[in-house]
Amino acid sequence: MRRSHVGVSEQETCFTSQSFAKFMEGESVRHILIAVGNPRANGQVERFNQVFTPILAKLCDVPEKWNRIMGDVEFSLNNTCCRSTGDSLSRLLFEMNQYSK
């Protein structure tokens, strides 16, 4: 599965450090910084978390091993048809369909 290579974070010290910038560059991730407390960006993250957290809790039998199912959760969220647009996030954002393993 192809993963997004874009990261969005607030302009806080931990995300603006040179070591973090080198890490992101080493992982080939385009890092986008937004203003701290940006209500629009924060609202989008909170909306995503409202959907993401219950899915993760439902699918994860052992809470300490949540990272093992992240790929499946991400795939499900990216490829579920959105009622308001009639299309999946993957299709809207990347203009392509993702395929599972």
N, C-alpha and C positions, 0 to 999 in steps of 0.2 A: 504494500500500500504506500503510495506517495504521500508524504506529509508536507504540510505548509512550511515554508522557510521564512516566515515573518513572525516577529514577536512584538507585542505592544505592551508598554509599561509606562508607569508614571515617572516623571523626572525626579526621582528620589536618589539620594546619594548612592545607594547600593546598585542602582541600575545605570548610573552615569559614570561609574568608576572605569578606569582604564583597563583593569583586569577583566571586568565584565564585558567590556567592548571587545577585548581580544578573544574571550571565550566565544562570544556570539559570532565573531568573524571566523574563528576556527571551526565552528559548526555550520558555517555558511548560512547564517540566519540574518535577515535584514531586520534591524532593530528600529522600531518607531517609538519615539518618546512623545508622550502627551502631557499636558499641564496637570500638575497635582490637583486632585479634586475636581477634575473635569466631569461635570454631571452627566453629560451625554455618554462619554466613554464608560464611566463608572456604571451608569444605568444599563448599558449593553452587557457589561460583565455580570452585573447582578441578575439580569434577566437570564443569561446563559446558566448561571449557577443555580437558579430556581429549577431548571430542567435537569441539569447535569448531576447535581448532588443526589436526588432520589434514584436516578438510574444507577449510579455508582453503588449506592447503598443496597439496592435490590439485587444487583448482580454479584456483589462481592460477599462471599461466604466468610472469609477471614479478613477482617479490616486491615490488618498489617500488610496484606498482599494486594492492595487495591491497584498497584501499578501494573500488575499482570493482566488486568482486563481493560486498561486504558485504551488500547488500540481498538478493541471491539466497541467500546462506548463511543469513542471518537468516530469510528466508521458509521455507527448507527445514527448519531446526531447529524453527521455531514450528509447522509444519504436518505434521511426521512423527508418525505414530501411535506412542505409547509402549506398549511391550509390557505393562508392569505395570498401566497404567490403562485401556488400550484406547482412549485418546483423545489428541488433539494438545495441545501446550502452549497454543496459541492458544485452543482450545476450553475448556480448564481454567482459564486465567488471565483471559481476556477474555469468555468465554461467547459466542464468535462464531467463525465460520470466516473465514479470510483468503482472498482471491482474488488470483491473480497478475495481472500487467499485462494 
